Amino acid sequence: MDRLQESLLEAPIIQKGDYHYFVHPISDGVPMLRPELLREIVIGIIRKADLDRVDKIVAPEAMGIHISTAVSLMTDIPLVVVRKREYGLDDEVSISQVTGYSESEMYINDVNSGDRLLVLDDVLSTGGTLSALLTALDGIGATIADTVVVIKKVGGGNELEETGFDAKTLINVDVVDGEVVIVDPDGDD
């Protein structure tokens, strides 16, 4: 994960209230996402995820889309995007997500009871989005075969731990004195 580490160490930090937010191509699309970084991340996800038991990849809009699309292309596993827009389709499930800096509704379509899912996302910080998503998917009756997040920001009070779900990560970081610090370059398994 050399490129991922380097890109995180170079990431600018902005303040959103009391929240230290790093600006990164994977989490923000700014600065531009280079194909070699995305390729490294996709290979890391494929190596870390348990893909043998997966029918569908599920990823929240917006920044989970590019990662999950690339993984879908490499694995031939179909992709379901959890959208921030309501479509009103049959069996659509609404969830509320609360992050360290925003609150919104998201909508799940095309996930059914018995589906075996790989859930992918860009960043795990407070755990608000992922907790709401995993709880809703479990409520539908889907099986969470695995969950992988590219970057985990430690020290932010992780709600995910309270739900009984866990996530594998590619790299764990913290923000100390306005700079990204690599806490665990290999993430969590």
Buried (B, 14 or more C-beta within 10 A) or exposed (E): BEBBBEBBEEBEBEEEEEBBBBEBBBBBBEEEBEEEBBEBBBBBBBEBBEBEEBBBBBBBBEBBBBBBBBBBEEBEBEBBBBBEEEEEEEEEBEBEBBBBEEEEEBBBBBBEEEBBBBBBBBBBBBBBBBBBBBBBBBEBEBBBBBBBBBBBBBBBEBBBEEBEBBBBBBBBBBBEEEEBBBBBBEBBE
